[in-house]
Amino acid sequence: MRHLIDPSDLSVQEVDELLNLADRIAKDPKRYSEVCKGKKLATLFYEPSTRTRLSFEAAMLNLGGSVLGFASADSSSAAKGESVADTIRVISCYADICAMRHPKEGAPMVASRFSKIPVINAGDGGHQHPTQTLTDLMTIRSIKGRLGGLTIGLCGDLKFGRTVHSLIKSLSRYEGIRFVLISPGELRVPDYIVGEVLRAKGIPYEEVEDLETVIGKLDILYMTRVQRERFFNEEDYIRLKDSYILTAHKMQGAKPDMAVLHPLPRVNEIAVEVDDDPRAAYFTQAQNGVYVRMALIMKLLEVGEC
């Protein structure tokens, strides 16, 4: 039995195989419509989610399985004080696989130690979000045809953005990757990511505060929102929330084939006018999330052709 807690839980070869399966699913989803018949997915979401939770549910339903779970901590026994360890022990009796989102970093890891079923980290605090990263990798590869030899711009909240942390860890395993880290000083990438990943692997990177000065060199621009729920001080959030807003005017300085990604939800960091730009890939990215999660469920349950 395997879990997916951190992006590095899958080797580069396994990631490539998973993305190949996701590509095949995208081309012929009906072929996989019954591979999880009789299987149950539990979605344990201790904090709000739209895309991640619903895409997991859609993935399992598309595979012919069924879904049970809760959409907030208030509607679970966590409100009564039940521990994550006890919750997963119980859920292991009801389901075959579990996707967990939790505001506390490391909670899915704790769950995996007590679980009798595969646990998928669907986001833990400001730490990691491996299934979003697989979605990002599928989107980048489908647009660029490769995952190496790219200049990746990460813009916005790079301190609390778990999608950013996971993407850096994953892309750092491919050759020829360069990062441009665009954020206010207060929202820079955490030191542990810089030290343990970028510097440790000798990956070129630069940290800047101005998007317009670097947008012309980017192959991928990964926008993120400033996350209100991660701030302890409302004044700091209000001061930083509009640090970066991508507009049609700013897009004029980008490469003709640069792709714009965003894990969503967006607030106002991408103007609606950008949606009509053919380089806007964030809604395609959301669709890819279903295919990737279908492939991952198949792999962890060892069903179908995986």
C-alpha positions in Angstrom: 0.0 0.0 0.0 1.3 3.5 -1.0 0.3 7.0 0.0 0.9 10.3 -1.7 1.9 12.9 0.9 4.7 14.8 -0.8 5.5 15.2 -4.5 8.8 13.3 -4.0 6.8 10.2 -3.0 6.7 9.5 -6.7 9.9 9.1 -8.7 10.3 11.1 -12.0 9.6 7.9 -13.9 6.4 7.3 -11.9 5.3 10.8 -12.5 5.9 10.5 -16.2 3.9 7.2 -16.3 1.1 8.8 -14.3 0.9 11.7 -16.7 0.9 9.3 -19.7 -2.0 7.5 -18.1 -3.8 10.8 -17.5 -3.3 11.7 -21.2 -4.8 8.5 -22.2 -7.8 9.0 -19.9 -8.3 12.5 -21.3 -8.4 11.1 -24.8 -10.8 8.3 -24.0 -12.5 8.6 -20.6 -15.2 6.1 -21.3 -12.6 3.4 -21.5 -12.0 3.8 -17.8 -15.6 4.2 -16.7 -15.8 1.0 -14.6 -12.3 0.3 -13.4 -13.2 1.4 -9.8 -16.6 -0.2 -9.7 -17.3 -1.2 -6.1 -14.5 1.0 -4.7 -15.1 4.0 -2.4 -13.2 7.2 -2.0 -13.5 9.1 1.3 -12.9 12.9 1.0 -11.9 14.3 4.4 -11.8 18.1 3.9 -11.1 19.9 7.2 -11.0 23.3 5.3 -13.0 24.7 2.4 -12.4 23.5 -1.2 -14.2 23.7 -4.5 -11.9 22.3 -7.3 -9.8 19.9 -5.3 -12.7 18.2 -3.5 -15.1 18.2 -6.4 -12.4 17.0 -8.9 -11.6 14.1 -6.6 -15.2 13.2 -6.4 -15.7 13.6 -10.2 -12.6 11.4 -10.7 -13.9 8.6 -8.6 -17.4 8.8 -10.1 -15.9 8.8 -13.6 -14.1 5.6 -12.7 -17.3 3.9 -11.7 -16.7 4.2 -7.9 -18.5 6.0 -5.2 -17.7 8.8 -2.7 -18.4 9.6 0.9 -16.9 12.1 3.3 -17.3 15.6 4.7 -16.6 19.1 3.4 -15.7 20.9 6.6 -14.3 20.1 10.0 -17.5 21.4 11.6 -19.5 18.6 10.0 -17.1 15.9 11.3 -16.2 14.5 14.7 -13.2 16.8 14.7 -15.7 19.4 16.1 -16.0 17.0 19.1 -12.3 16.8 19.5 -11.6 13.5 17.6 -8.0 13.2 16.5 -6.8 12.7 12.9 -5.4 9.3 13.9 -8.8 8.1 15.2 -10.7 9.5 12.3 -8.6 7.7 9.7 -8.8 4.4 11.7 -12.6 4.7 11.4 -12.6 5.8 7.7 -10.3 2.8 6.9 -13.3 0.6 7.8 -15.6 2.4 5.3 -13.6 3.3 2.2 -10.8 2.0 0.0 -8.9 5.2 -0.5 -8.9 8.7 1.1 -8.1 12.3 0.1 -7.4 14.6 3.0 -7.2 18.4 3.2 -6.2 19.8 6.5 -5.1 23.3 7.8 -2.3 21.8 9.9 0.9 21.0 8.1 1.7 17.3 8.4 -1.8 16.1 9.2 -2.0 13.8 6.1 1.3 12.3 7.1 0.0 11.5 10.5 -3.1 10.0 9.0 -1.0 7.8 6.7 0.8 6.2 9.7 -2.5 5.0 11.2 -4.4 4.2 7.9 -5.2 0.9 6.4 -6.0 2.5 3.1 -4.0 4.8 0.8 -4.0 8.4 1.9 -3.7 11.3 -0.6 -2.6 14.7 0.7 -5.1 17.2 -0.8 -3.3 20.1 0.8 -1.9 20.6 4.3 -1.7 24.2 5.5 1.0 26.1 3.7 3.1 23.0 3.2 2.4 20.8 0.1 -0.3 20.1 -2.5 1.0 17.1 -4.6 -2.1 16.5 -6.7 -2.3 20.1 -7.7 1.3 19.8 -8.8 0.6 16.7 -10.9 -2.2 18.8 -12.5 0.3 21.6 -13.1 2.9 19.2 -14.6 0.3 17.7 -17.0 -0.8 21.2 -18.1 2.8 22.4 -18.7 3.8 19.2 -20.5 0.7 19.3 -22.8 1.4 23.0 -23.7 5.2 22.9 -24.0 5.7 19.2 -24.8 8.3 18.8 -22.0 9.0 19.5 -18.4 12.7 20.4 -18.7 14.5 23.4 -20.2 11.9 26.0 -19.1 11.9 29.3 -17.2 9.1 29.3 -14.6 7.9 32.5 -13.1 6.1 32.0 -9.7 4.2 35.2 -8.7 2.3 36.3 -5.6 2.1 34.5 -2.3 5.2 32.3 -2.4 5.5 32.0 1.4 2.1 30.3 2.2 1.4 29.0 -1.3 1.6 25.2 -0.9 1.1 24.8 -4.6 4.2 26.8 -5.2 6.3 24.7 -2.8 5.2 21.5 -4.3 5.8 22.7 -7.9 9.3 23.9 -7.1 10.1 20.5 -5.5 8.8 18.6 -8.5 10.2 20.7 -11.3 13.6 20.8 -9.6 14.0 17.2 -10.7 14.0 18.0 -14.4 17.0 19.4 -16.2 17.3 22.9 -17.4 14.8 24.4 -15.1 15.2 28.0 -14.0 12.9 29.8 -11.5 12.0 33.5 -11.3 10.4 34.1 -7.9 8.2 37.2 -7.9 6.8 38.4 -4.6 6.8 41.2 -2.0 9.6 40.7 0.6 7.1 39.5 3.2 5.8 36.7 0.9 9.1 35.3 -0.4 9.6 31.5 -0.8 10.5 30.0 2.6 14.1 29.5 3.4 13.8 25.8 3.7 12.6 25.5 0.1 15.4 27.8 -1.1 18.1 26.0 0.9 17.0 22.4 0.7 15.8 22.4 -2.9 17.1 25.3 -5.0 20.5 25.8 -3.5 21.1 22.2 -2.7 20.5 21.2 -6.3 22.2 24.2 -7.8 19.1 25.3 -9.6 19.3 28.9 -11.1 16.8 31.2 -9.5 16.3 34.9 -9.0 14.0 36.8 -6.5 12.4 40.0 -7.8 9.5 42.2 -6.7 8.4 43.6 -10.1 6.5 41.3 -12.5 6.7 43.5 -15.6 10.5 43.6 -15.6 10.8 39.8 -16.0 7.6 38.7 -17.7 9.3 38.7 -21.1 11.7 36.0 -20.2 9.2 33.5 -18.9 7.9 30.3 -20.5 5.3 29.7 -17.8 3.8 32.3 -15.4 2.2 30.7 -12.4 0.0 33.2 -10.6 -1.2 32.7 -7.1 -3.6 34.6 -4.8 -2.6 36.2 -1.5 -4.3 33.8 0.9 -6.4 35.6 3.5 -6.8 32.5 5.6 -3.0 32.2 6.2 -2.6 35.6 7.7 -2.8 36.3 11.4 -3.1 40.1 10.8 -5.9 41.5 8.7 -3.9 44.7 8.1 -1.0 42.8 6.5 -3.4 40.9 4.3 -5.1 44.1 3.1 -1.8 45.7 2.4 -0.4 42.8 0.3 -3.5 41.4 -1.4 -3.3 43.5 -4.5 0.5 43.3 -4.9 0.2 41.7 -8.3 -2.6 41.9 -10.8 -2.0 40.4 -14.3 -3.7 42.5 -17.0 -3.9 42.4 -20.8 -1.5 45.3 -20.8 1.1 43.4 -18.9 0.6 40.4 -21.1 1.8 42.4 -24.1 5.3 42.1 -22.7 5.2 38.3 -22.5 6.3 35.8 -25.1 3.7 34.8 -27.7 3.8 31.2 -26.4 4.0 31.9 -22.6 1.3 30.1 -20.7 -0.5 31.5 -17.6 -1.4 29.0 -14.9 -3.2 29.5 -11.7 -4.3 26.8 -9.1 -7.5 28.8 -8.5 -9.5 30.2 -6.9 -8.5 33.7 -8.1 -9.6 36.8 -6.4 -8.4 39.7 -8.5 -4.8 38.8 -9.3 -5.7 37.9 -12.9 -8.0 40.4 -14.6 -11.0 38.9 -16.3 -9.9 40.4 -19.6 -6.9 37.9 -19.6 -9.4 35.0 -19.9 -9.7 35.6 -23.6 -6.0 35.5 -24.2 -5.0 32.1 -25.8 -2.1 31.9 -23.4 -4.5 31.7 -20.4 -4.4 28.0 -19.4 -5.9 28.0 -15.9 -9.4 26.6 -16.8 -7.7 23.9 -18.9 -5.6 23.3 -15.8 -8.7 22.7 -13.7 -10.0 20.1 -16.2 -6.7 18.3 -16.2 -7.1 18.0 -12.4 -9.8 15.4 -12.9 -7.8 13.3 -15.3 -4.7 13.4 -13.1 -6.7 12.4 -10.0 -8.3 9.5 -12.0 -4.9 8.3 -12.9 -3.6 8.6 -9.3 -6.6 6.7 -7.8 -6.0 3.9 -10.3 -2.4 3.8 -9.5 -2.8 3.7 -5.7 -5.6 1.2 -5.9 -3.7 -0.8 -8.5 -6.7 -1.2 -10.8 -6.9 -1.0 -14.6 -3.9 -0.6 -16.8 -1.7 1.3 -14.3 
